[in-house]
Amino acid sequence: MAKRPSGKTKGNPKGNPKGNPKGKPKGKPKGKPEGKRGANASSFKIVHVLKDCIGCGACASISTNWKARGEKFVPKNTDLGKLGKEMLAAESCPVNCIHIVDTARKKKLI
């Protein structure tokens, strides 16, 4: 009776016959395709002019990204991958002290 090869080789302890020692697939992961602008699909930055803020809380009532600091509100995260409700929060500001910049296109949105 002949022995079957187990697939384990000297440099491959997990028995993966393709030679990938960690057993992870090679290449791009399957899932959603990349957007029009590639892997760095979108990146946005919130610019908040604190000296102009009147502390009305309109931004915090729309988006959960805003927190109270003293009598005013500031963003928790200024670098965003997706806008979500941040565009609405910026538009709701009565003194227009919230600005959103598309860093990939280097364009001010609000």
RAMOFEN-V321513 format. One record per residue. N is the residue number from 0. RES is the residue in one small letter. SS is DSSP state (h for helix, s for strand, l for the rest). PSI is psi as a letter, one per 20 degrees, with the letter a starting at -180 (* if undefined). OMEGA is omega as a letter, one per 20 degrees, with the letter a starting at -180 (none if undefined). Layout:
BEGIN
<<N | RES | SS | PSI | OMEGA> <N | RES | SS | PSI | OMEGA>>
END
This chain:
BEGIN
<<0 | m | l | p | a> <1 | a | l | q | r> <2 | k | l | q | r> <3 | r | l | q | r> <4 | p | l | p | a> <5 | s | l | i | a> <6 | g | l | i | r> <7 | k | l | p | r> <8 | t | s | r | a> <9 | k | l | g | a> <10 | g | l | j | a> <11 | n | s | n | a> <12 | p | l | i | a> <13 | k | l | i | r> <14 | g | l | j | r> <15 | n | l | o | a> <16 | p | l | i | a> <17 | k | l | i | r> <18 | g | l | j | r> <19 | n | l | o | a> <20 | p | l | h | a> <21 | k | l | i | r> <22 | g | l | j | a> <23 | k | l | q | r> <24 | p | l | q | r> <25 | k | l | r | r> <26 | g | l | a | a> <27 | k | l | q | r> <28 | p | l | q | r> <29 | k | l | q | a> <30 | g | l | b | a> <31 | k | l | p | r> <32 | p | l | q | a> <33 | e | l | q | a> <34 | g | s | a | a> <35 | k | l | h | a> <36 | r | l | j | r> <37 | g | s | b | a> <38 | a | l | h | r> <39 | n | l | m | a> <40 | a | l | g | a> <41 | s | l | q | r> <42 | s | l | p | a> <43 | f | s | q | r> <44 | k | s | p | r> <45 | i | s | p | r> <46 | v | s | o | a> <47 | h | s | o | r> <48 | v | l | n | a> <49 | l | h | h | a> <50 | k | h | h | r> <51 | d | h | i | a> <52 | c | l | p | r> <53 | i | l | i | r> <54 | g | l | k | a> <55 | c | l | h | r> <56 | g | l | j | r> <57 | a | h | h | a> <58 | c | h | g | a> <59 | a | h | h | r> <60 | s | h | i | a> <61 | i | h | g | a> <62 | s | l | q | r> <63 | t | l | j | a> <64 | n | l | i | a> <65 | w | s | p | r> <66 | k | s | q | a> <67 | a | s | p | r> <68 | r | s | o | a> <69 | g | l | c | r> <70 | e | l | j | a> <71 | k | s | r | r> <72 | f | s | q | r> <73 | v | s | q | r> <74 | p | s | q | r> <75 | k | l | g | a> <76 | n | l | p | a> <77 | t | l | i | r> <78 | d | s | o | a> <79 | l | s | q | r> <80 | g | l | h | r> <81 | k | l | q | a> <82 | l | l | g | a> <83 | g | l | c | a> <84 | k | l | j | a> <85 | e | h | h | r> <86 | m | h | g | r> <87 | l | h | h | r> <88 | a | h | g | r> <89 | a | h | h | r> <90 | e | h | h | a> <91 | s | h | i | a> <92 | c | l | p | a> <93 | p | l | h | a> <94 | v | l | j | r> <95 | n | l | l | r> <96 | c | l | j | r> <97 | i | s | p | r> <98 | h | s | q | r> <99 | i | s | p | a> <100 | v | s | p | r> <101 | d | s | o | a> <102 | t | l | h | r> <103 | a | l | g | a> <104 | r | l | i | a> <105 | k | l | l | a> <106 | k | s | p | r> <107 | k | s | p | a> <108 | l | l | g | r> <109 | i | l | * | none>>
END
